[in-house]
C-alpha cells in the first residue's frame, strides 16, 4: 500500500510538473515575435526561455518599449504579451479637454466638455480608447438648427419640407414635368450651411466631350466620342500617389464635375497586421504606399475576404479571416424569390452560388454563400442602405464640386488649401446616408505640421497634418536601437522641440560566440543585445582557456560595435 501511494505520488508530481514545463507559441493580437519565422518551428519551448515581441503601428506593449521580453514560466508567458491601441487625443473644436495633445493607451477614458450648443454623439461626457481607436470621434457636434428651407427654382421639388433643418439632415430633390436634373439629387445640412449647391431642372441638356486629363493619374474607362448627361467616369492615381477628392467625375449639362487631386508621396506602412491561422511571404517593413501583399491560410483553413492587403497612405486595408474549413457555416435558402435554380435544396455550402429573381422581375440575380451569409444579401423588398449625398465643399479645402452619390462606408479624402492644415480627420465617411467625421481646414499660423522624422524610429501615434500649440508626441525606436534624448517633443509657436535620436545597439551573436568558444558570463536571464554604453562580459566555455587578454572579456558596446574575445 505504501509503495502504491509512493508510485501514485510520483505520477501526480510528474503530471502536475508536465503541465507547465513548456509554453506554446504566443498569439499576440497586433504584435509579432522577434525573428518569428526563425523561432516558430521550435515551439513549444521549455521553462525559462526568453523571447522578445513588438507591436504593429498604432499599438504599444504595456511596457512602452519597442521590444518587450517575455519569459516561459509555470503559469505561461510572463508578462502576458499584449499590444494596446495607442490613441492620440487632438484639439477639440467647439469644446475643451485637459487631454488635448496627449497620447493614451487602450482602456483609458478622456473627459470632454463641449461649448454651449454643442455635444458629443449621444450626449456623452467622455470617450474611451478602444482597440479600433476612440469609441466615438473626439468632436463636439452642433445641437442647433442652422439650415433653413432654401429658395428653389421653378420645377424643382424638395423633400422632406420643413421650416428648419438640423445639422446632418438630408434634403432630396426631384424635377417636375419629366425635366432633367442638373446638379446633385440631394444635399446635407452642415454647420456652414447646405452643401453642395442646389440643382436646377432643364428641358434640354448637353452631352460632354472627353474627360479632362488627370495630372499624375488616369481615367478608368473605354474612350468614346461623347458622354451623355449624368454619365460617370472613375479616376485612378498613378502608383505611389494618393487621391484627394471625389474618385468619380460626372457629366452635367455639357461640363465635367471637379477632378480629384493626386498627391505624393503616400505614407509608408509599418509592420503588417498578423493574420491568425495564416501567413504572407517573408518581407521587411517599411512598405511604401500602394504596395500589396498576398496572404494565404494554413492547411485546413479557408480565407474569407480579399487575398491581398494594400498599404494606403500609411494604413493597411482590411485584413481577411482564416476560418477552419470544417467550421464554415452553411447558408439557408434565400428568401424573397419566386424561382430559384435549385428548388430542392434548403441549405447551401460555403462558396455555393445561387441565382434567384424577385416577383414581377424578369432578370436573375446571383449571390454567393460566404461562411453562412449570402453576398450580396438577397433583397427583393428594396431594403438597401441609403446613399449619401455628394460630399460637401469643405471651407478652405480644394474644389470638390461633384454630383456623385456614395455608398455606405465609402470615404473621400480632403485636401486643404495652401497655408491651411487639418484638425483631426482628413477624410469624410459615409454612414447611414449622411457624411460624418467632417474635416476642418484651419490657417496654419501657430499650428506647421507632423513632428520631424528620425532615423531608425517613429512616433507612437497616428500622424496628423496639423497640431495645436502645446501638443505632445512621443517617439519609439526600432528593434535594438536605443533612444537618446527626450522621449517627447512639444509644439510651441509653430515649431517642434528637439527630437531624440535612435542609437545602434549591439547584437550578441550565438554563432560568433560558438566560433570563439565563449559564452556570456551572466546568463540568467540570457541577454541577446546591449545598449550603447553597456558593458558585456564573456567567459570561456567548459574545457577552453583564454586566447585573448583577460581584459578583452569585458567589452564596451559603442553604437552597435564591440570586439569579441576568444578562447582555445
C-alpha positions in Angstrom: 0.0 0.0 0.0 2.9 2.4 0.9 4.6 1.5 -2.4 1.4 2.1 -4.4 1.0 5.5 -2.6 4.6 6.4 -3.4 4.1 5.5 -7.1 0.8 7.5 -7.3 2.6 10.5 -5.7 5.4 10.3 -8.2 2.8 10.1 -11.1 0.9 13.0 -9.6 4.0 15.2 -9.3 5.1 14.3 -12.8 1.7 15.1 -14.3 1.5 18.5 -12.5 5.0 19.4 -13.4 4.5 18.3 -17.0 1.5 20.6 -17.5 3.7 23.7 -17.0 7.0 22.5 -18.4 6.6 24.2 -21.8 5.0 27.2 -23.4 3.2 27.2 -26.8 3.7 29.8 -29.4 2.2 33.1 -28.0 -0.7 34.5 -30.1 -0.2 38.3 -29.9 -3.0 40.3 -31.5 -1.4 43.3 -33.4 2.1 42.0 -32.4 4.9 39.9 -33.6 7.8 37.9 -32.0 11.4 39.0 -32.8 12.6 36.8 -35.7 9.3 34.9 -35.5 9.7 32.9 -38.7 13.1 31.5 -37.5 11.9 30.5 -34.0 8.3 29.4 -34.7 9.3 25.8 -35.6 11.0 25.4 -32.1 7.7 25.7 -30.2 6.7 24.5 -27.7 9.7 25.7 -25.6 10.9 24.8 -22.1 10.7 26.9 -18.9 13.0 29.8 -18.7 13.1 30.6 -22.4 13.0 34.3 -23.2 11.6 35.9 -26.4 11.0 39.5 -27.4 7.9 40.9 -29.0 7.0 44.1 -30.7 3.7 45.7 -31.7 2.5 46.9 -35.1 1.9 50.6 -36.0 -0.6 52.4 -33.7 -0.2 49.8 -30.9 2.2 49.6 -27.9 3.0 47.0 -25.2 2.2 47.9 -21.6 6.0 48.3 -21.0 6.1 51.1 -23.7 9.3 49.6 -25.0 9.7 48.8 -28.7 10.9 45.2 -27.9 9.5 43.7 -24.7 10.9 40.4 -23.1 8.5 37.6 -22.1 9.6 34.5 -20.2 8.1 31.0 -20.2 7.0 30.2 -16.7 4.9 27.5 -14.9 1.9 29.8 -15.4 2.6 30.6 -19.0 4.2 33.6 -20.6 5.1 36.3 -18.1 4.2 39.1 -18.5 1.3 38.2 -20.7 2.1 39.6 -24.2 -0.3 42.4 -25.1 -0.5 45.1 -27.7 -2.6 48.0 -26.7 -4.1 50.6 -29.1 -2.4 54.0 -29.0 -4.9 56.9 -29.3 -3.8 60.5 -29.9 -6.3 63.0 -28.4 -6.4 66.1 -30.6 -7.5 69.6 -30.1 -11.3 69.6 -29.7 -13.1 72.3 -31.7 -16.2 73.7 -30.1 -15.1 72.2 -26.7 -12.4 71.8 -24.1 -10.4 69.0 -22.6 -7.3 68.9 -20.4 -6.2 65.9 -22.5 -5.7 67.8 -25.8 -2.4 66.8 -27.5 -1.9 63.8 -25.2 -1.4 60.1 -26.1 -3.4 57.4 -24.3 -3.4 53.6 -24.3 -6.3 51.2 -24.8 -8.7 51.3 -21.9 -8.1 55.0 -21.0 -11.1 57.3 -20.7 -10.9 61.1 -21.5 -13.4 63.7 -20.3 -14.6 66.3 -22.8 -16.7 69.5 -22.1 -18.5 70.8 -25.1 -19.4 74.5 -25.6 -23.0 75.7 -25.3 -25.0 74.5 -28.2 -22.6 71.5 -28.9 -22.4 68.0 -27.6 -20.6 64.6 -28.1 -22.6 61.9 -30.0 -25.4 60.6 -27.8 -24.7 63.4 -25.3 -21.8 61.5 -23.7 -19.3 63.2 -21.4 -16.3 61.1 -22.2 -14.8 58.8 -24.9 -12.6 55.7 -24.4 -9.5 54.5 -26.2 -10.5 51.1 -27.7 -8.8 48.5 -29.9 -10.1 50.2 -33.0 -9.4 53.8 -31.8 -11.6 56.2 -29.9 -15.1 54.8 -29.0 -16.6 57.9 -30.8 -15.0 60.8 -32.7 -13.5 63.4 -30.3 -15.6 66.2 -31.7 -18.3 68.4 -30.4 -21.3 68.4 -32.8 -23.7 71.3 -33.1 -27.1 70.7 -31.5 -28.6 73.9 -33.1 -30.9 74.0 -36.1 -28.5 76.5 -38.8 -30.1 75.4 -42.2 -33.5 76.8 -43.5 -35.6 75.6 -46.4 -33.8 77.1 -49.5 -35.3 79.1 -52.2 -36.0 76.6 -55.1 -36.1 77.3 -58.8 -39.3 76.5 -60.7 -39.9 72.9 -61.4 -37.6 71.7 -58.5 -39.3 69.7 -55.7 -37.6 69.1 -52.4 -38.5 66.7 -49.6 -38.9 66.5 -46.7 -40.2 70.1 -46.5 -39.9 71.8 -43.1 -39.1 75.3 -41.8 -35.8 74.4 -40.3 -33.3 71.5 -40.5 -30.8 70.2 -38.0 -27.1 69.7 -38.8 -26.9 66.3 -40.5 -30.3 66.4 -42.1 -30.5 65.5 -45.8 -32.7 67.2 -48.4 -33.6 65.3 -51.6 -34.7 66.7 -55.0 -36.7 65.8 -58.0 -37.8 67.5 -61.2 -41.3 68.1 -62.3 -42.7 67.6 -65.8 -40.0 65.0 -66.7 -37.3 67.6 -66.9 -33.7 66.7 -66.4 -31.9 67.4 -63.2 -28.7 69.4 -63.4 -26.8 69.2 -60.1 -27.0 66.8 -57.1 -30.1 64.8 -56.2 -29.6 65.5 -52.5 -27.7 67.9 -50.2 -26.8 67.8 -46.5 -27.1 70.4 -43.7 -23.7 71.3 -42.1 -22.6 74.0 -39.6 -21.6 76.1 -42.6 -24.9 75.6 -44.4 -26.2 73.4 -47.2 -23.7 71.6 -49.4 -23.3 71.0 -52.3 -25.2 73.7 -54.3 -28.8 73.1 -55.2 -29.8 71.6 -58.6 -31.8 73.1 -61.4 -34.2 71.4 -63.8 -33.9 71.8 -67.6 -35.8 70.6 -70.6 -32.7 70.0 -72.7 -29.2 69.1 -71.5 -25.9 68.8 -73.4 -23.5 65.9 -73.6 -19.8 66.1 -72.7 -16.7 65.5 -74.7 -13.6 63.6 -73.5 -13.0 64.0 -69.7 -10.1 66.3 -68.8 -6.6 64.9 -68.2 -5.8 64.0 -64.5 -2.3 65.0 -63.5 -0.4 62.0 -62.0 -3.4 59.8 -62.8 -5.7 58.4 -65.4 -9.3 57.6 -66.2 -10.6 54.0 -65.8 -12.8 53.9 -68.9 -13.1 53.0 -72.5 -12.7 56.2 -74.6 -15.7 57.3 -76.5 -16.5 60.4 -78.6 -19.1 61.8 -76.3 -20.6 61.1 -72.9 -24.3 61.6 -72.1 -25.7 63.8 -69.4 -25.2 62.2 -65.9 -22.7 59.6 -67.3 -19.8 58.9 -64.8 -16.1 58.1 -65.2 -13.9 56.7 -62.4 -10.4 58.2 -61.8 -7.3 56.4 -60.6 -4.0 57.8 -59.4 -0.6 56.5 -60.5 1.4 54.2 -58.2 2.7 55.9 -55.1 0.2 58.8 -55.4 -2.7 59.3 -53.1 -6.2 60.5 -54.2 -7.7 63.6 -52.6 -11.3 64.4 -53.5 -14.1 62.6 -55.3 -13.0 59.4 -57.1 -15.7 59.8 -59.8 -16.5 62.7 -62.2 -19.9 63.2 -63.8 -21.1 64.8 -67.0 -23.6 67.6 -66.0 -25.1 69.5 -68.9 -22.0 69.6 -71.0 -19.4 70.0 -68.2 -17.5 67.6 -66.1 -17.5 67.9 -62.3 -14.3 68.7 -60.5 -11.3 66.4 -60.9 -9.7 64.9 -57.8 -6.0 65.6 -56.9 -3.2 63.0 -56.9 -0.6 63.9 -54.4 2.7 62.2 -53.5 4.1 60.5 -51.7 1.7 58.3 -49.7 3.0 57.5 -46.2 4.6 54.0 -45.9 3.2 51.3 -43.6 5.0 49.6 -40.7 4.5 46.0 -39.6 1.8 44.1 -41.3 -1.2 43.1 -39.1 -0.9 39.4 -38.1 -3.2 37.1 -39.9 -4.4 34.4 -37.4 -4.0 30.9 -38.9 -2.5 32.4 -42.0 0.8 33.9 -43.3 2.3 36.0 -46.0 5.6 35.9 -48.0 8.6 36.9 -45.9 9.2 40.7 -46.2 10.6 43.6 -44.2 9.0 46.9 -43.4 8.6 49.7 -44.2 6.1 49.1 -47.1 5.7 52.0 -49.4 2.2 53.4 -50.3 0.4 51.3 -52.9 2.3 48.0 -52.1 0.1 44.9 -51.9 0.9 41.7 -50.0 -0.6 38.4 -50.9 -1.9 36.4 -47.9 -2.6 32.7 -47.5 -4.3 30.5 -45.0 -2.7 27.5 -43.4 -3.8 23.9 -44.3 -7.3 23.1 -43.3 -8.3 26.8 -43.2 -10.3 28.8 -45.8 -9.9 32.5 -46.4 -12.9 34.9 -46.0 -12.3 38.2 -47.7 -9.6 39.6 -50.0 -6.5 37.6 -50.6 -4.3 40.7 -50.5 -3.9 43.7 -48.3 -2.6 47.1 -49.6 -0.8 49.9 -47.9 -2.8 53.1 -48.5 -1.2 56.2 -47.1 0.2 54.6 -44.0 -2.8 52.3 -43.3 -3.3 48.7 -44.3 -6.6 47.8 -46.0 -8.9 45.3 -44.1 -7.4 42.0 -43.2 -9.2 38.8 -44.3 -10.0 35.9 -41.9 -8.8 32.3 -42.0 -11.7 30.1 -40.8 -11.3 26.4 -40.1 -12.7 24.6 -43.2 -14.6 22.1 -41.1 -16.3 25.0 -39.2 -17.5 27.0 -42.2 -21.2 27.8 -41.8 -23.9 26.9 -44.4 -26.4 29.3 -45.8 -30.2 29.0 -45.6 -32.2 29.1 -48.8 -32.5 32.8 -49.9 -35.9 34.4 -49.3 -37.9 36.8 -51.4 -37.5 34.9 -54.6 -40.1 33.2 -56.9 -38.0 30.8 -58.8 -34.6 29.6 -57.5 -32.3 27.5 -59.7 -32.1 24.7 -57.0 -35.6 24.5 -55.6 -35.0 21.2 -53.7 -32.1 22.5 -51.5 -32.7 24.2 -48.2 -29.1 24.7 -47.2 -26.0 25.6 -49.2 -22.3 25.0 -48.6 -19.7 27.8 -48.4 -18.9 29.2 -51.8 -22.1 27.9 -53.4 -23.7 30.2 -56.0 -27.4 30.6 -56.4 -29.5 32.6 -58.9 -32.9 34.0 -58.0 -35.4 36.5 -59.3 -37.8 38.8 -57.5 -41.6 38.8 -58.0 -42.5 40.8 -61.1 -38.9 40.9 -62.4 -37.6 39.1 -65.4 -33.8 39.2 -64.6 -32.0 36.8 -62.3 -29.7 37.9 -59.6 -26.7 35.9 -58.4 -25.5 35.6 -54.8 -22.7 33.5 -53.1 -22.7 31.8 -49.7 -19.8 33.1 -47.7 -19.4 31.4 -44.3 -23.2 31.3 -43.5 -24.1 34.7 -45.1 -25.2 35.5 -48.7 -23.1 38.1 -50.6 -24.8 40.2 -51.7 -27.7 39.7 -49.3 -30.8 38.6 -51.3 -33.1 41.6 -51.3 -36.5 41.9 -53.1 -38.0 44.4 -50.7 -35.7 47.3 -51.5 -34.1 47.4 -48.0 -30.8 48.7 -49.3 -28.8 51.1 -47.2 -29.3 54.7 -48.2 -26.8 56.5 -50.4 -25.0 59.6 -49.1 -25.5 62.9 -51.0 -22.5 64.2 -52.9 -19.7 65.2 -50.5 -19.7 68.8 -49.3 -17.4 71.6 -50.2 -15.4 71.9 -47.0 -14.5 75.6 -46.2 -10.8 76.3 -47.1 -10.4 73.0 -48.9 -9.7 72.1 -52.5 -12.6 72.3 -55.0 -14.8 69.2 -54.5 -17.7 70.2 -56.8 -19.4 66.9 -57.6 -22.8 65.4 -58.1 -22.0 61.8 -57.4 -23.6 59.8 -54.6 -21.7 57.5 -52.3 -22.4 54.2 -50.7 -22.3 53.1 -47.0 -18.7 53.0 -45.7 -17.1 54.9 -48.6 -14.6 57.6 -47.8 -13.5 60.8 -49.5 -10.1 62.3 -48.6 -9.9 66.1 -48.4 -7.0 68.3 -49.4 -6.7 71.7 -47.6 -5.8 74.9 -49.5 -2.3 76.3 -49.3 -1.4 77.7 -45.9 -4.1 75.6 -44.3 -3.9 72.4 -42.4 -6.2 69.7 -40.9 -7.5 69.5 -37.4 -8.3 65.8 -36.6 -9.9 63.9 -39.5 -8.6 64.1 -43.1 -11.5 62.3 -44.8 -15.3 62.2 -44.9 -17.0 58.9 -44.1 -20.5 57.9 -45.5 -22.6 56.4 -42.6 -26.4 55.7 -42.7 -26.9 58.1 -45.7 -25.0 61.0 -44.1 -21.4 62.3 -44.2 -19.6 62.0 -40.8 -16.1 62.8 -39.4 -16.1 66.2 -41.1 -12.6 67.5 -41.6 -11.7 71.1 -40.7 -9.1 73.2 -42.6 -7.6 75.9 -40.4 -5.0 78.5 -41.1 -1.5 77.1 -40.3 -0.4 80.0 -38.1 0.8 78.6 -34.8 -0.1 75.0 -35.8 3.0 73.7 -39.5 2.7 70.1 -39.4 3.8 66.5 -38.4 6.7 66.1 -36.0 10.2 65.7 -37.5 11.2 62.2 -38.7 14.1 60.4 -37.0 16.3 57.6 -38.4 15.5 54.1 -37.1 12.5 55.3 -35.2 9.0 56.8 -35.5 6.2 58.4 -33.4 3.9 56.2 -31.4 0.7 57.9 -32.6 -1.0 58.3 -36.0 0.4 61.4 -37.5 -1.8 64.4 -38.1 -1.4 67.2 -40.7 -1.6 69.9 -38.0 -1.1 70.0 -34.3 -2.4 72.8 -31.9 0.1 74.6 -29.7 1.0 72.5 -26.6 0.6 69.2 -28.4 2.9 66.4 -27.2 4.1 63.5 -29.3 6.2 60.5 -28.2 8.8 58.6 -30.2 10.0 55.0 -30.1 13.0 53.3 -31.7 13.0 50.3 -34.0 14.3 46.9 -32.7 17.6 47.0 -30.8 18.0 50.8 -31.1 18.4 52.9 -28.0 16.5 56.2 -27.7 18.9 59.1 -26.9 17.3 62.4 -25.9 13.8 63.4 -24.9 11.1 60.8 -25.5 8.5 63.5 -26.0 8.5 66.6 -28.3 6.2 69.6 -27.9 4.7 72.0 -30.4 5.4 75.6 -29.4 5.0 78.7 -31.6 4.6 76.5 -34.7 7.8 74.6 -34.1 8.6 71.2 -32.5 11.2 70.9 -29.7 14.4 68.9 -30.4 13.5 65.2 -31.3 15.5 62.3 -29.9 17.9 60.0 -31.8 17.9 56.2 -32.1 21.4 54.8 -31.5 22.5 51.4 -32.7 22.5 48.6 -30.1 25.0 45.7 -30.1 23.5 42.3 -31.2 25.2 39.4 -29.5 25.7 36.6 -32.0 25.3 33.0 -30.8 27.2 31.8 -33.9 30.1 34.1 -33.2 30.3 33.0 -29.6 30.4 29.3 -30.6 33.1 30.0 -33.1 35.2 31.8 -30.5 34.5 29.1 -27.8 33.0 31.7 -25.5 29.7 32.3 -23.7 28.0 35.1 -21.7 29.3 35.3 -18.1 25.9 36.3 -16.7 23.3 34.0 -18.3 20.2 34.4 -16.1 18.3 35.8 -17.8 20.2 35.3 -21.1 20.9 38.7 -22.8 21.0 38.9 -26.6 21.7 42.6 -27.1 23.3 45.5 -25.2 22.7 49.3 -25.4 25.4 51.8 -26.3 27.4 52.4 -23.1 26.7 49.0 -21.6 29.4 46.5 -20.8 29.2 42.9 -21.9 31.1 40.2 -20.0 32.1 36.8 -21.6 33.9 33.7 -20.3 35.4 30.6 -21.9 33.3 27.6 -22.4 34.0 24.5 -20.3 37.4 22.9 -21.0 38.6 26.0 -23.0 41.1 28.7 -22.0 41.7 32.4 -22.9 43.4 33.1 -26.2 43.0 36.9 -25.9 43.9 39.1 -22.9 41.7 38.7 -19.8 40.6 42.4 -20.1 39.1 41.7 -23.5 36.4 39.5 -21.9 34.7 42.7 -20.6 33.8 44.9 -23.6 32.0 48.2 -24.1 29.1 48.5 -26.6 29.7 51.6 -28.7 26.9 52.4 -31.3 26.4 48.9 -32.3 30.0 47.7 -32.3 32.3 45.7 -30.0 35.1 43.2 -30.2 34.6 39.5 -29.3 37.2 37.8 -27.1 38.3 34.3 -28.0 39.2 31.0 -26.3 41.0 27.9 -27.5 
